[in-house]
Amino acid sequence: MEQVADGIYRLGTDSHNFYVLTQGDQATIIDGGCSREWSRLVDGLDSIGLSMDAVAGLVATHAHADHFGIAKRAAASGVEVSVHHDEESRALGTYQGRFAVAPTELPIFSLRTWRNFIPLILAGVLKLDHLDRVGTFGDGDRLDLPGNPVATHTPGHTEGHTMFHCPDAGVLFTGDGMATMDLLGKSVGPQMMDDRFHLDPVQARASLKRVEDLDADLLLPGHGRPWSGSPATALIMIGS
């Protein structure tokens, strides 16, 4: 587990991230990694002197398998799991529609694709257990969890995709609405994911305007390294 800011830790692989946000002796999990990453979370918490008993809640930017993989196990351990209300059907497995990008849509003969996706496969991205129940929040809600993340609805990647702003810490968790690596190539820095990954690429790009004026100087994406700078500067680099 890598500390990326005061009280904020990154877990995952070279290809994806999820985070632990701590405040005192309690923690919030931001996203839930892949299905085989439970021990990675438990060991990471142990390394900073915490256990699952310290986890007050898990909030997900969206319910794809690389962000929601351990959610059911967390819920079974007594952790309250929450998503934006437009993401509820995905979390419960009742969603009817294009859930995520299909492997056949990706350039499977590209070495770069395999280099980025093999770590995800090994982490268990091919399995997703849906929940029996899930908590929900709305746009603008300040969540009663350690770090007090504020939910900003940024649809496009999925209907309920949400970024989490921690104004006191100056941090924005961007999920898959904004990345700092190209899963199909080699570019780094603030960028949109390839259109194939989004349910509605046009809406995903338009949603970035919703975070442009947020007061943050550290962006923590679902894919790629942390990036120091404001959302407004990142949007200039992206061209939005």
ABEGO torsion letter per residue (X at the ends): XBBABBGBBBBEBAABBBBBBBBEABBBBBEAEBAAAAAAAAAAAAAAGBBAAABABBBBABABAAAAAAAAAAAAAGBBBBBBAAAAAAAAGABBEBABBBAAABBAABAAAAAAAAAAAAAGAABBBBBABBBBBBBGBBBBBBGGBBBBBBBGABAABBBBBBAAAGBBBAEAABBABBAABABBEBBBBBAAABABAAAAAAAAAAAAABBBABBBBABEBBBBEBAAAAAAAAGX
